[in-house]
Amino acid sequence: MATLVWNGAQVLERVKAATVLAVDRTLAEAADQAKRDHSWVSRTGFLEASIGVLAPAHSEGLRVSGSFGALANYSLFVEVGTSRVGMTAVARTEGSEGWWTIPAPKPSPGVSVRQSFTIIPPGGGFGFRTLHTPSTKSGPLMAARSYLRVAAYFQFPILAYRVAAAYQGSRMP
């Protein structure tokens, strides 16, 4: 007669431990990517320095979670953009169904924005800068320059592979 020994509790603990390791690695990789791969020019390094893991991975029951982001007071405005009229960046974020559905800044209904640009000659080693000046004063003040969502988009799909590697004791991708 065959006997089956059920090690479900031990397996579950190994899966949770592997998931914590994988989530920590994914958050760190996403934060690193957001720091180095972005479309805006950093003159002070303040925003980049504020990017990091905000809450390390932790488990609550069967759920493992953590977070990464930026702590600079203007980081949301860079991520989602700003507008002179209509909903504020904060209102657009709070009114969305989640991080991926935040609407872009828009002009007032019926207003079309002709975007003019002023090129300032290079100086101080920073190269050319472009200043956006909406001609009607009713359009986007600052276009969205997403960096956190882009990093999450690239790093989060790798999480399952990292969990599997951590569970096997292999090097995580």
GROMACS elastic network, one bead per residue, 0.5 to 0.9 nm:
[ bonds ]
;  ai    aj funct       b0    kb
    6     9     6  0.83066   500
    7    10     6  0.54667   500
    7    11     6  0.61890   500
    7    12     6  0.86181   500
    8    11     6  0.50881   500
    8    12     6  0.59953   500
    8    13     6  0.85770   500
    9    12     6  0.51078   500
    9    13     6  0.62521   500
    9    14     6  0.87230   500
   10    13     6  0.51260   500
   10    14     6  0.62778   500
   10    15     6  0.86733   500
   11    14     6  0.50664   500
   11    15     6  0.61779   500
   11    16     6  0.86320   500
   12    15     6  0.50200   500
   12    16     6  0.61375   500
   12    17     6  0.85703   500
   12    62     6  0.89032   500
   13    16     6  0.50677   500
   13    17     6  0.61024   500
   13    18     6  0.85326   500
   14    17     6  0.51023   500
   14    18     6  0.60714   500
   14    19     6  0.84592   500
   14   167     6  0.66561   500
   15    18     6  0.50931   500
   15    19     6  0.59977   500
   15    20     6  0.86125   500
   15   163     6  0.77607   500
   15   164     6  0.86454   500
   15   166     6  0.87130   500
   15   167     6  0.62689   500
   16    20     6  0.61792   500
   16    21     6  0.87005   500
   16    59     6  0.74797   500
   16    62     6  0.76285   500
   16    63     6  0.85262   500
   16    64     6  0.74085   500
   16   167     6  0.89669   500
   17    20     6  0.51901   500
   17    21     6  0.64114   500
   17    22     6  0.86957   500
   17    59     6  0.89167   500
   17   166     6  0.83863   500
   17   167     6  0.78859   500
   18    21     6  0.51661   500
   18    22     6  0.61223   500
   18    23     6  0.85828   500
   18   162     6  0.82671   500
   18   163     6  0.55014   500
   18   164     6  0.75772   500
   18   165     6  0.81092   500
   18   168     6  0.85383   500
   18   169     6  0.85678   500
   19    23     6  0.59317   500
   19    24     6  0.84152   500
   19    57     6  0.85328   500
   19    59     6  0.89861   500
   19    64     6  0.69573   500
   19   159     6  0.85106   500
   19   160     6  0.86109   500
   19   162     6  0.80057   500
   19   163     6  0.51581   500
   19   164     6  0.84513   500
   19   166     6  0.75155   500
   19   167     6  0.79139   500
   20    23     6  0.52089   500
   20    24     6  0.61261   500
   20    25     6  0.85868   500
   20    56     6  0.86570   500
   20    57     6  0.54110   500
   20    58     6  0.64043   500
   20    59     6  0.73017   500
   20    64     6  0.64604   500
   20    65     6  0.79488   500
   20    66     6  0.89129   500
   20   163     6  0.82898   500
   21    24     6  0.52341   500
   21    25     6  0.62212   500
   21    26     6  0.86501   500
   21    57     6  0.76262   500
   21   162     6  0.82892   500
   21   163     6  0.75223   500
   21   166     6  0.68385   500
   22    25     6  0.50727   500
   22    26     6  0.60463   500
   22    27     6  0.85571   500
   22    57     6  0.86832   500
   22   159     6  0.63030   500
   22   160     6  0.80974   500
   22   161     6  0.85348   500
   22   162     6  0.51243   500
   22   163     6  0.51076   500
   22   164     6  0.86031   500
   22   165     6  0.84196   500
   22   166     6  0.66158   500
   22   172     6  0.76300   500
   23    27     6  0.60435   500
   23    28     6  0.85039   500
   23    56     6  0.81808   500
   23    57     6  0.58830   500
   23    58     6  0.88646   500
   23    64     6  0.77811   500
   23    65     6  0.72418   500
   23    66     6  0.71235   500
   23   156     6  0.88598   500
   23   159     6  0.67670   500
   23   162     6  0.81300   500
   23   163     6  0.79111   500
   24    27     6  0.52248   500
   24    28     6  0.61719   500
   24    29     6  0.85993   500
   24    53     6  0.83379   500
   24    56     6  0.60946   500
   24    57     6  0.54170   500
   24    58     6  0.89433   500
   24    66     6  0.74950   500
   24    67     6  0.89997   500
   25    28     6  0.51579   500
   25    29     6  0.60941   500
   25    30     6  0.85462   500
   25   159     6  0.86053   500
   25   162     6  0.80714   500
   25   172     6  0.82747   500
   26    29     6  0.51134   500
   26    30     6  0.60373   500
   26    31     6  0.85282   500
   26   152     6  0.87397   500
   26   155     6  0.61900   500
   26   156     6  0.66402   500
   26   158     6  0.76943   500
   26   159     6  0.63392   500
   26   162     6  0.80090   500
   27    30     6  0.51172   500
   27    31     6  0.61152   500
   27    32     6  0.85626   500
   27    52     6  0.81141   500
   27    53     6  0.61122   500
   27    54     6  0.89985   500
   27    56     6  0.79332   500
   27    57     6  0.83847   500
   27    66     6  0.75151   500
   27    67     6  0.66691   500
   27    68     6  0.58354   500
   27   152     6  0.83905   500
   27   155     6  0.80696   500
   27   156     6  0.83669   500
   28    31     6  0.51393   500
   28    32     6  0.61173   500
   28    33     6  0.85578   500
   28    52     6  0.70669   500
   28    53     6  0.61986   500
   28    68     6  0.77061   500
   29    32     6  0.50617   500
   29    33     6  0.60571   500
   29    34     6  0.85547   500
   29   151     6  0.82736   500
   29   155     6  0.69383   500
   30    33     6  0.50805   500
   30    34     6  0.61091   500
   30    35     6  0.86136   500
   30    52     6  0.84861   500
   30    53     6  0.87344   500
   30    68     6  0.75309   500
   30    69     6  0.89820   500
   30   148     6  0.76383   500
   30   150     6  0.87608   500
   30   151     6  0.50083   500
   30   152     6  0.58197   500
   30   153     6  0.88459   500
   30   154     6  0.78319   500
   30   155     6  0.57473   500
   30   156     6  0.79780   500
   31    34     6  0.51143   500
   31    35     6  0.62398   500
   31    36     6  0.88327   500
   31    51     6  0.60891   500
   31    52     6  0.50086   500
   31    53     6  0.65026   500
   31    68     6  0.62738   500
   31    69     6  0.69620   500
   31    70     6  0.86593   500
   31   148     6  0.75997   500
   31   151     6  0.72625   500
   31   152     6  0.85970   500
   32    35     6  0.51304   500
   32    36     6  0.63870   500
   32    37     6  0.84333   500
   32    51     6  0.80099   500
   32    52     6  0.74039   500
   32   151     6  0.84873   500
   33    36     6  0.53174   500
   33    37     6  0.55599   500
   33    38     6  0.82958   500
   33   147     6  0.83775   500
   33   148     6  0.85175   500
   33   150     6  0.87480   500
   33   151     6  0.57444   500
   33   152     6  0.89185   500
   33   154     6  0.89870   500
   33   155     6  0.86471   500
   34    37     6  0.55059   500
   34    38     6  0.63553   500
   34    48     6  0.79758   500
   34    51     6  0.73574   500
   34    52     6  0.87595   500
   34    69     6  0.87258   500
   34   147     6  0.52516   500
   34   148     6  0.55683   500
   34   149     6  0.85054   500
   34   150     6  0.75245   500
   34   151     6  0.54460   500
   34   152     6  0.85539   500
   35    38     6  0.70905   500
   35    47     6  0.84560   500
   35    48     6  0.51604   500
   35    49     6  0.76995   500
   35    50     6  0.89296   500
   35    51     6  0.64440   500
   35    52     6  0.83499   500
   35   147     6  0.80289   500
   35   148     6  0.88060   500
   36    48     6  0.79797   500
   37   147     6  0.72652   500
   37   150     6  0.89404   500
   37   151     6  0.81730   500
   38    41     6  0.80756   500
   38   145     6  0.75983   500
   38   146     6  0.74822   500
   38   147     6  0.53916   500
   38   148     6  0.88381   500
   38   150     6  0.86241   500
   39   145     6  0.62380   500
   39   146     6  0.78464   500
   39   147     6  0.75643   500
   40    78     6  0.84501   500
   40   145     6  0.67227   500
   40   147     6  0.89024   500
   41   126     6  0.82969   500
   41   129     6  0.86930   500
   42    45     6  0.55397   500
   42    46     6  0.78994   500
   42    47     6  0.76424   500
   42    48     6  0.76362   500
   43    46     6  0.82909   500
   43   126     6  0.75541   500
   44    47     6  0.78872   500
   44    48     6  0.87311   500
   45    48     6  0.52580   500
   45    49     6  0.59493   500
   45    50     6  0.86314   500
   46    49     6  0.51563   500
   46    50     6  0.63158   500
   46    72     6  0.71747   500
   47    50     6  0.51320   500
   47    51     6  0.66811   500
   47    70     6  0.70787   500
   47    71     6  0.77235   500
   47    72     6  0.55672   500
   47    73     6  0.86936   500
   47    74     6  0.80696   500
   47    75     6  0.67448   500
   48    51     6  0.54143   500
   48    52     6  0.86937   500
   48    70     6  0.78696   500
   48    72     6  0.86516   500
   49    52     6  0.78780   500
   49    70     6  0.83543   500
   49    71     6  0.88527   500
   49    72     6  0.85354   500
   50    69     6  0.80706   500
   50    70     6  0.50797   500
   50    71     6  0.50785   500
   50    72     6  0.56425   500
   50    75     6  0.87583   500
   51    54     6  0.84520   500
   51    68     6  0.74829   500
   51    69     6  0.55218   500
   51    71     6  0.65696   500
   51    72     6  0.80348   500
   51   148     6  0.87744   500
   52    67     6  0.88445   500
   52    68     6  0.55906   500
   52    69     6  0.57886   500
   52    70     6  0.63616   500
   52    71     6  0.83691   500
   53    56     6  0.63321   500
   53    66     6  0.79605   500
   53    67     6  0.60158   500
   53    69     6  0.64768   500
   53    70     6  0.84893   500
   54    66     6  0.75577   500
   54    67     6  0.54133   500
   54    69     6  0.62949   500
   54    70     6  0.79634   500
   54    71     6  0.84927   500
   55    58     6  0.82440   500
   55    65     6  0.83831   500
   55    67     6  0.50087   500
   55    68     6  0.67409   500
   56    65     6  0.78563   500
   56    66     6  0.50365   500
   56    67     6  0.66860   500
   56    68     6  0.82747   500
   57    64     6  0.64191   500
   57    65     6  0.52117   500
   57    67     6  0.75793   500
   58    63     6  0.83127   500
   58    64     6  0.54973   500
   58    65     6  0.56602   500
   58    66     6  0.64101   500
   59    62     6  0.68908   500
   59    63     6  0.55289   500
   59    65     6  0.64402   500
   59    66     6  0.88835   500
   60    63     6  0.52740   500
   60    64     6  0.63658   500
   60    65     6  0.82093   500
   61    64     6  0.79969   500
   68   148     6  0.83431   500
   69    75     6  0.87523   500
   69   148     6  0.65884   500
   70    73     6  0.85048   500
   70    75     6  0.61022   500
   70    76     6  0.82610   500
   70   148     6  0.81472   500
   71    74     6  0.83240   500
   71    75     6  0.68696   500
   72    75     6  0.52727   500
   72    76     6  0.84285   500
   73    76     6  0.76244   500
   73    77     6  0.87592   500
   74    77     6  0.53994   500
   74    78     6  0.66922   500
   74    79     6  0.89301   500
   75    78     6  0.52802   500
   75    79     6  0.62537   500
   75    80     6  0.88010   500
   76    79     6  0.50041   500
   76    80     6  0.60701   500
   76    81     6  0.76542   500
   76    89     6  0.72562   500
   76    90     6  0.77936   500
   76    93     6  0.88530   500
   77    80     6  0.54650   500
   77    82     6  0.58917   500
   77    89     6  0.63276   500
   77    90     6  0.84068   500
   77   142     6  0.79086   500
   77   143     6  0.88614   500
   77   144     6  0.74000   500
   77   145     6  0.86832   500
   78    81     6  0.54715   500
   78    82     6  0.79745   500
   78   142     6  0.76957   500
   78   143     6  0.77725   500
   78   144     6  0.58599   500
   78   145     6  0.55500   500
   78   146     6  0.68089   500
   78   147     6  0.83686   500
   79   143     6  0.88339   500
   79   144     6  0.54958   500
   79   145     6  0.52859   500
   79   147     6  0.63428   500
   79   148     6  0.70466   500
   79   149     6  0.79691   500
   80    89     6  0.65318   500
   80    92     6  0.86201   500
   80    93     6  0.81294   500
   80   102     6  0.72801   500
   80   103     6  0.78659   500
   80   104     6  0.64479   500
   80   105     6  0.76619   500
   80   142     6  0.88852   500
   80   143     6  0.74927   500
   80   145     6  0.67579   500
   80   146     6  0.64655   500
   81    89     6  0.66425   500
   81   104     6  0.67652   500
   81   105     6  0.61311   500
   81   140     6  0.74747   500
   81   141     6  0.76116   500
   81   142     6  0.51705   500
   81   145     6  0.68739   500
   81   146     6  0.84918   500
   82    85     6  0.89490   500
   82    87     6  0.88340   500
   82    88     6  0.66879   500
   82    89     6  0.57371   500
   82   104     6  0.82695   500
   82   105     6  0.58093   500
   82   106     6  0.87910   500
   82   140     6  0.59170   500
   82   141     6  0.54566   500
   82   142     6  0.50438   500
   82   143     6  0.66003   500
   82   144     6  0.73406   500
   83    86     6  0.69194   500
   83    87     6  0.75945   500
   83    88     6  0.67750   500
   83    89     6  0.77471   500
   83   105     6  0.54457   500
   83   106     6  0.67757   500
   83   107     6  0.73523   500
   83   138     6  0.75487   500
   83   139     6  0.60367   500
   83   142     6  0.66740   500
   83   143     6  0.83202   500
   84    87     6  0.88156   500
   84    88     6  0.83021   500
   84   105     6  0.88856   500
   84   107     6  0.79691   500
   84   137     6  0.70946   500
   84   138     6  0.56984   500
   84   139     6  0.62807   500
   84   140     6  0.63382   500
   84   141     6  0.59005   500
   85    88     6  0.77980   500
   85   105     6  0.87313   500
   85   106     6  0.79055   500
   85   107     6  0.64502   500
   85   108     6  0.64516   500
   85   137     6  0.87277   500
   85   138     6  0.58951   500
   85   139     6  0.70451   500
   85   140     6  0.80553   500
   86   105     6  0.79314   500
   86   106     6  0.71548   500
   86   107     6  0.69449   500
   86   108     6  0.63263   500
   86   138     6  0.89254   500
   87    90     6  0.79972   500
   87    91     6  0.57850   500
   87    92     6  0.60215   500
   87   105     6  0.76990   500
   87   106     6  0.84763   500
   88    91     6  0.50891   500
   88    92     6  0.60981   500
   88    93     6  0.85308   500
   88   105     6  0.80947   500
   89    92     6  0.51241   500
   89    93     6  0.61520   500
   89    94     6  0.86256   500
   89   102     6  0.89225   500
   89   104     6  0.86571   500
   89   105     6  0.76197   500
   90    93     6  0.51137   500
   90    94     6  0.61104   500
   90    95     6  0.84731   500
   91    94     6  0.51157   500
   91    95     6  0.58904   500
   91    96     6  0.84996   500
   92    95     6  0.51965   500
   92    96     6  0.61934   500
   92   102     6  0.61060   500
   92   103     6  0.63265   500
   92   104     6  0.81069   500
   92   105     6  0.83468   500
   93    96     6  0.53963   500
   93    97     6  0.85085   500
   93    98     6  0.78551   500
   93    99     6  0.75068   500
   93   101     6  0.84299   500
   93   102     6  0.55101   500
   93   103     6  0.78191   500
   94    97     6  0.81766   500
   94    98     6  0.84288   500
   94   102     6  0.84748   500
   95    98     6  0.85788   500
   95   102     6  0.78842   500
   96    99     6  0.73620   500
   96   100     6  0.83847   500
   96   101     6  0.57336   500
   96   102     6  0.52443   500
   96   103     6  0.73921   500
   97   100     6  0.78768   500
   97   101     6  0.59716   500
   97   102     6  0.75528   500
   98   101     6  0.55702   500
   98   102     6  0.69475   500
   99   102     6  0.61103   500
   99   149     6  0.77602   500
  100   103     6  0.88732   500
  100   149     6  0.75166   500
  103   106     6  0.84636   500
  104   140     6  0.88136   500
  104   143     6  0.79783   500
  104   144     6  0.69367   500
  105   139     6  0.77818   500
  105   140     6  0.56589   500
  105   141     6  0.83846   500
  105   142     6  0.83088   500
  105   143     6  0.73024   500
  105   144     6  0.78026   500
  106   109     6  0.84694   500
  106   138     6  0.86771   500
  106   139     6  0.62087   500
  106   140     6  0.61109   500
  107   110     6  0.81474   500
  107   111     6  0.61183   500
  107   112     6  0.70752   500
  107   113     6  0.71244   500
  107   138     6  0.55828   500
  107   140     6  0.65285   500
  108   111     6  0.55034   500
  108   112     6  0.82616   500
  108   138     6  0.67277   500
  108   139     6  0.74422   500
  109   112     6  0.83996   500
  111   136     6  0.83542   500
  111   138     6  0.75729   500
  111   139     6  0.81568   500
  112   136     6  0.82489   500
  112   138     6  0.86279   500
  112   139     6  0.78822   500
  113   134     6  0.64477   500
  113   135     6  0.68723   500
  113   136     6  0.63941   500
  113   137     6  0.83676   500
  113   138     6  0.72430   500
  113   139     6  0.57465   500
  113   140     6  0.84619   500
  114   134     6  0.63672   500
  114   135     6  0.60009   500
  114   136     6  0.74692   500
  114   139     6  0.85748   500
  115   132     6  0.70132   500
  115   133     6  0.65883   500
  115   134     6  0.50381   500
  115   135     6  0.64540   500
  115   136     6  0.88641   500
  115   139     6  0.83746   500
  116   131     6  0.86259   500
  116   132     6  0.64120   500
  116   133     6  0.56675   500
  116   134     6  0.60721   500
  116   135     6  0.65845   500
  117   130     6  0.63806   500
  117   131     6  0.57644   500
  117   132     6  0.51466   500
  117   133     6  0.60829   500
  117   134     6  0.82770   500
  118   129     6  0.84663   500
  118   130     6  0.59344   500
  118   131     6  0.54732   500
  118   132     6  0.69969   500
  118   133     6  0.76313   500
  119   128     6  0.69562   500
  119   129     6  0.62518   500
  119   130     6  0.51556   500
  119   131     6  0.68396   500
  120   123     6  0.85650   500
  120   128     6  0.61877   500
  120   129     6  0.57088   500
  120   130     6  0.66282   500
  120   131     6  0.79234   500
  121   127     6  0.76017   500
  121   128     6  0.58087   500
  121   129     6  0.74513   500
  122   125     6  0.69858   500
  122   126     6  0.65788   500
  122   129     6  0.73060   500
  123   126     6  0.61716   500
  123   127     6  0.63754   500
  123   128     6  0.77277   500
  124   127     6  0.77190   500
  126   129     6  0.78030   500
  132   140     6  0.87659   500
  132   141     6  0.71381   500
  132   142     6  0.73173   500
  132   143     6  0.88552   500
  133   136     6  0.87438   500
  133   137     6  0.76254   500
  133   139     6  0.89976   500
  133   141     6  0.74822   500
  134   137     6  0.52499   500
  134   138     6  0.69254   500
  134   139     6  0.59669   500
  134   140     6  0.73077   500
  134   141     6  0.72948   500
  135   138     6  0.79964   500
  135   139     6  0.83855   500
  136   139     6  0.70824   500
  137   140     6  0.85294   500
  137   141     6  0.83187   500
  138   141     6  0.82156   500
  139   142     6  0.89245   500
  140   143     6  0.61644   500
  142   145     6  0.85921   500
  146   149     6  0.60441   500
  146   150     6  0.63030   500
  146   151     6  0.88992   500
  147   150     6  0.51548   500
  147   151     6  0.61967   500
  147   152     6  0.86581   500
  148   151     6  0.52239   500
  148   152     6  0.62189   500
  148   153     6  0.85703   500
  149   153     6  0.59650   500
  149   154     6  0.86843   500
  150   153     6  0.50160   500
  150   154     6  0.64507   500
  150   155     6  0.87100   500
  151   154     6  0.52949   500
  151   155     6  0.60411   500
  151   156     6  0.82368   500
  152   155     6  0.51434   500
  152   156     6  0.54142   500
  152   157     6  0.83877   500
  153   156     6  0.60399   500
  153   157     6  0.72268   500
  154   157     6  0.66521   500
  154   158     6  0.77475   500
  155   158     6  0.55943   500
  155   159     6  0.71463   500
  156   159     6  0.53653   500
  156   160     6  0.83976   500
  157   160     6  0.69137   500
  157   161     6  0.82951   500
  158   161     6  0.54543   500
  158   162     6  0.63721   500
  158   163     6  0.88634   500
  158   173     6  0.76434   500
  159   162     6  0.50053   500
  159   163     6  0.61723   500
  159   164     6  0.86969   500
  160   163     6  0.50968   500
  160   164     6  0.63179   500
  160   165     6  0.86848   500
  161   164     6  0.51511   500
  161   165     6  0.61755   500
  161   166     6  0.85860   500
  161   172     6  0.74754   500
  161   173     6  0.72101   500
  162   165     6  0.50472   500
  162   166     6  0.59997   500
  162   167     6  0.84248   500
  162   171     6  0.83343   500
  162   173     6  0.61326   500
  163   166     6  0.51549   500
  163   167     6  0.60430   500
  163   168     6  0.86436   500
  163   172     6  0.79153   500
  164   167     6  0.51107   500
  164   168     6  0.63052   500
  164   169     6  0.85968   500
  164   170     6  0.84210   500
  164   172     6  0.83267   500
  165   168     6  0.51731   500
  165   169     6  0.60493   500
  165   171     6  0.61653   500
  165   172     6  0.52964   500
  165   173     6  0.78465   500
  166   170     6  0.58123   500
  166   171     6  0.70369   500
  166   172     6  0.63119   500
  167   170     6  0.76175   500
  168   171     6  0.88465   500
  169   172     6  0.86302   500
